[in-house]
Amino acid sequence: MANRLDRLRLGWTGWRNRLLAAPGFRRWAARVAPLRPVAHRYARDLFDLSAGFIYSQITQALIESGLLAALAERPHDEAGAARAAGLTPEAVRVLLRAGEPLALTERVGDLWTLGTRGAAMSTSPGVAEMIAHHRLLYADLADPLAMLRGGGPGRLAALWRYDGTAEPADTASYSALMAASQPMVVEQALAAYDFARHRHMLDIGGGLGAFAEAVCRATPGLSAAVFDLPPVAARAAARFAGLGLPIQAIPGSFTCDPLPGGHDLITLVRVAHDHDDAPVAALLTRIHAALPPGGTLLIVEPLADVRSAPRVGASYFGFYLAAMRSGRPRSFAEYRAMARAAGFASVRLRPTPLPLAASVIVIRR
C-alpha cells in the first residue's frame, strides 16, 4: 500500500512540476484573475530565494551600524540617522529605504523609526547576536558544495571545540551568544514543563548558566548544577558567585568524563542536535545510568519536523550544523527511538508556545 501511495504521489508531483515549469502556463496564470495572486506569490518566493542573502545583510548592517538601536530609542531624520550609523546621508538613505520593505524600518513623514520586525528584534538580543554571529556561517557558505564535501574555511567548526582545545576568545564569544539567545528558549521550557516537581537539576553543556539561572529563579526550592568544559565552567562559577542562587558549576566533558550524580532532573538545552548520532546515543545511555529510578531527562531544542516552522529544522539548522561539522536536526520520532534504545521507559513531546524557538521532549527513566 505504501509503495502504491508513493507512486500516486510521485505521479501527482511530476504532473504538478511539469505544469509549473511550463512558461505558457505561468503567463496564463498571471493573466487570469483568480490565479493571479498565486502566480505572484510563486514569483515572489522564487525571487526571495535568490535575494535572501541580501536581506540578511541589510539586517546585519542595521544592527552593526547601531542604527537599529538608535531608532529603538527615538525616531531620527536622515541626518541624525547618518550620524548615529557613522554613514554618509546618501548611504544611510539606501540602508533605511532597503529596510522598509523588510519591516525593519518605517518612514513617518521626514522621520524614520522601527518597522514591526525591527521593533520585535530590538527587544530580542539573542536574534541580533545570532545575526552578527552569522558572519562566520557566511564565510563557510561562500562555497556551499565545498562545505558539504568537508572543505572550505571551517570557521564555525573552529569556533567551538568539544575536546577542550578551543581558544579562550572563541569560548567566551560562543558562550556569550548562547547566553544572549537563551531567554526565548527558557520561555518555551518554563511554559511546557513544571520544574517544581524536582529538587536537583543538572544542565549538561549549560554554558554560562543562563538556563539554570532562569529555571531556579522561577522555581524556588530547586538547586542546579551546570556541567561544561573547564574554561566555560570557570566563567560560569564566577558569574554564579554574585547571583545568590543555589547553582554551582562543575567542570568536565560530557563526552568522556563521569556525569555528576545526585540529580533527579537532567537537561540538554540545544546540546543534542550539536552532536552526531553515536555521541548522542552514548550520552543518553550515560544519562540513563546517572538518573535515579523515575528521574527525568529534558531535551530542549528546535526539532526537524515541526509543521509550523519546517525551515528552522531541515533548512537552517541542517546547513548550520553541517558547517559546524557536527550534529544534525532530529525529529521527535528519532529522539524517541534513541531514548528507548538507551533504556528510558517514557518519551513524550510537550507543546510549547513557539516551537520555532524550541520544543520540549520529556524522557523518564
Secondary structure, DSSP 8 states (H G I E B T S, - for coil): -HHHHHHHHHHHHHHHHHHHH-HHHHHHHHHSGGGHHHHHHHHHHHHHHHHHHHHHHHHHHHHHTTHHHHHHHS-B-HHHHHHHHT--HHHHHHHHHHHTTTTSEEEETTEEEE-HHHHHHHT-HHHHHHHHHHHHHHHHHTSHHHHHTT-S--HHHHH--TTTT--HHHHHHHHHHHHHTHHHHHHHHHHH--GGG-SEEEEET-TTSHHHHHHHHHSTT-EEEEEE-HHHHHHHHHHHTTT-SSEEEEE--TTTS------SEEEEES-GGGS-HHHHHHHHHHHHHHS-TT-EEEEEE--TT-TT-HIIIIIIIHHHHHHHTS-----HHHHHHHHHHTT-SEEEEE--S-TTT-EEEEEE-
